Amino acid sequence: MIVKDELLSKLRRYFDLNLYEVKLWAALLSRGVSTAGELSDIADVPRSRSYDVLESLEKKGFVIMKLGKPIKYIAIPPSEVVDRVKKNMNNDALEKIKRLDTVKGSPLLGELESLHTNGIALVDPSEMSGCLRGRNNLYNHLDLLIKDAKKSVNIVTTEKGFMRKAEGLKASLEKAKKKGVRIRIAAPITKDNKKQVDSLRGIADIKHNDKINSRFVTVDGKDMVFMTLDDKEVHPSYDLGVWVKTPYFTSAMDMLFDNVWDNSKNTQ
C-alpha cells in the first residue's frame, strides 16, 4: 500500500494522531479487516509497536478488535470516525474549560498574579516589547491591551483590517467604552465594511481615511502595536506585529494619529 505523505500529514492534523497511528489506520482502511502483523508490514511500522498503536486507535474509536485467533482488527467507517473524534474533542475541550474556570478566583490565580506583578516590577521598561507572529496572536494581544485601557485607544487600519477588528475586538472595545475610554478608528470606509462600521457606532468614533496605508494601535499613550506587513499580501498565519511599551515612541505615534484624524472625514 502506498499512501502519499500529504494524505498522512492531513490525517495527523485533522484527527490528532501520531505518524504510526495514521499509517496503521490508513493500512486498515485499505484492507477492511487485518491482523497486526499484516498491518505492520503494509504500513512499515515496527511490529513491536503495532499492538500498542492499534490499542490506542481502538480506545480513540478508530478500530474494533475482532474476537478470535489470530487477533484481527476491523476498520470503522470514516464518517463514523469523524463523528466520534468531534465528540471526543468537544468533551476534552469542555473538561479543560471547566478546569480553567476553577482557577479564576482561586488561591492559585492569586499566586500566579503575584509572581507576574513582582516579576514585571523588576523589568526595565525598555525590555517590554515583543514580536507577535500570526494574526491570531496579534488579536489576542490587542484584546489584552484594550481590556486594560484606562484613557484612550487609537486605531489606524485598512478596509479589511477594520472588518476584522469590528468582529474580533468588539466585545473588549465595548467594555472599554463603558469604562470611559475614548476609542477612535481611522480606516477606509467602503460599502463592503459599512455593516461593521454601523456595528461600532456608539462604541467608537470612526473617520474615513484613505491617505495613509498603515496598521497600528496605541493604548493610553504607553502601549503600541504596529503591523509590519501589508495585509493584502500576507497570509494570516504569517502576519507580523511588534508590541512596544514606551510612552516616548507611542506619544509620537499618537501625534501622527491626531494629524490623520484631523484630516479624515466623519462617517455618516
N, C-alpha and C positions, 0 to 999 in steps of 0.2 A: 504494500500500500504506500503510495506517495501522496503526502499531504503538503501543500505549499506552506512555507514558513509564514507567509502573510495571513493565511487562514488560522494557523496555530496562534499567531500573535493576537488576532481578533478574538479568538475564543478565550485566551488568557485575560484579555482586557474586559470583555463583556461578562464573562462568567466567574471572574475572580479565581482562576485556577492557576496552579503552577505548571511548568513545562511537561513534567511526567504525566500529570493528570490529563492535560489536553491531548497528549499523544495517545494514551491508552483509551480515552473516551472516543476520540476520532477513529481509532482502530476498531473498537467495539461497535460503533455506529456502522462501520463498513461491513461488519460480519453479522450483526444482529445478536448472535449467541456465540460465546467462545470461552476457552479456558484461559487462565492467567498466563500459562506458558506460551500459548499461541499468540496472545496479545503482546506479550513481551517481545517475541520475535518480529512481529509485524511492525510494532511501534518503535523498535530499537530502544527499549527501556530495560535496564538490568533486571534479571529475574529476581534477584534478591530484594528489589524494591517493588515489584509488581503487585504482590499481595497487599502490602501496606497502602499503596496508592489506590488500588481498587476498593479497599475497605474505606478509604477516605471518600471516594466517589460514591460509594453506597450510602454513607452517612449523610452526604450532601444531596442525595436524591437523584443521582445521575444514572445509577445502575441498580439491578436487582441480582442478588446471588441465588442461583438455581440450586434446588435441593438435589442431592445425589452425588455419586462419584464418577469421574473426577468432578471437582467443583467447577461450575461454569457460571458465566455472568451474562445477563440479558440487558440489552440497551433499552432505556426508556425513551419514548418518542420525544424528540427535541422540543416540540411545542409544550409538552407537559413539563419538561425540564425548565423552560423559561418561566412558567408559572410558579414552579417550586422555588427557583432562585429568587424571583421577585418577592415572594412571600418571606423567604428566609432573610433577605436583605432588609426588608421592611421591619421585620421583627427585631433584627440586630440593631437597626437604627433607632427604633423606639426604646430599646433597652439602654442603649448608650445615652440617649437624650434624658431618660429617667435618672440615670446615674449622675449626669452633669447637673440636672435640676436640683439634686440633693446637695450639690456643692454650694449653691447660692445660699447665702445667709448662714453657712456652716463655719465652725472654727477653722476648717481647712482653708477656706477662701480668705479668711482674715489673716492667716499666716502667710498665704501667698501674696496678698496685698501689702503686708508689712515688709516682706522680703523685697518686693518691687519698689516700694517707696524709699526704703533705705538704700537700695542699690542705685536708684536714679539720682538720689541726693549726692552720691559720690561721683557722678559722671559730669565731666566738663561739658557745658552746653554746646561747645563746638563739635563734640562727638555725637550729638543727637542728630544723626542723618542716616539715611538708608536707601537701598535700591529696591524698588518694587517691581518684580517680574511677573508679567501676566496680568490681564485686565481684572481677573477675579481678586488677586491680591491688592491691586490698585484700589478697587472699590471697597474692599474690606477696610483698608486703612483710611480712606476718605470718610467712610461711615464712622469710624472711631473718632477721628478729629472733629467731625461735625457734632457728634454726641457730646463731646467735651467743650464745644464752643461756648463762650460767655458773651461776646460782643458782636462779632461780625464773621460772615462767610462770604467771600467774593469768588466768583467762578467765571472764568473765560473758557469757552469750549466751542466745539464745532456743531454743525447741524445734527449729525448722528450722535455726537457726544451729549448734546442736550437731551436727546431722546433716552439715551442710556441712563443718564443721571436722574431724569424725571421718574424713571421706572425703578431704578436701583437704590436711590437715595431719598426718595420722597418721605418715607416714614421718619428718618432721622432729621431731615430738613424741617418737617412739620413740628417735631418735638423741640427743635432749636428755636423755631419761631415762637412757640408758646413760652419759652424762657426769656423772650425779649431780644433774641439775636437778630440782627439785621442781615438779611440774605439778599445778595444781588447777583444776577446772572446776565452776562453779555454773550450772545451767541447769534448765529444766523437764524432768523425765524422764517420758516417757509411753510407752504401748505402741508408738507409731509410731517412736520413736527408741531403743527398748530394744536393738535389734540393734547400733546404733552404740556405745551405752554398753558393751555386752559386748566390743566390739572394742577398746576402750581400757582395759579392766581390766588392771592390771599396768603400765600406762604412766602413767596419771593418776589422782589422787584425784578422785572425782566425787560431788557432792552435788546433791540435788533442791532447786531454788529457783524458786518462782513468785511471790515477793513483789516482786521488782524487775524491771521490764521494760526491760532495757538491754543493750547490746553493747559491751564493751570488753576490751582485753587489755593487761596490764602485763608487762614483762620486766625482771628484775633490779633492780626498783625505780628504773629510769632511763628506760626507753622505754615509751611508751603509745600505743596506737591505740584511738580511740573512734569508733564509728559514729554518725552524726548523724540517721539516718532509721530509721523502723520498717520492718523487713524484710518485714512482711506487706503493706505498701502501696507498696513501691518496686520497680521492675524492676531486675534485677541490673546492667544496664548503667548505671543512674543511681544506684546505691548510692554512698554518700559516707562517707569516713572521714577522720580527721585524725590525723596522727602527730606526736607531740612527744617530744623528748628532754630531759627535765628532771626530776631527782630530786625537786625541790620539789613539783611537781604530782603526779608519779607516786606518791610515797610517801603523799600524801593519798588517792589512789585505792586504794592498797593497804590503807590503814586501812579504807576503805569496803568493800573486798572482804572483809577479815577479819571485819567485822561481819556481812556477808551470809553468809559461810562458817559462822560460829559459830551462826547462826540457821537454817541449812539442814539438811535431813535426809540421812543417809547413804543411798546406793543399795544395794539388795540384790544 
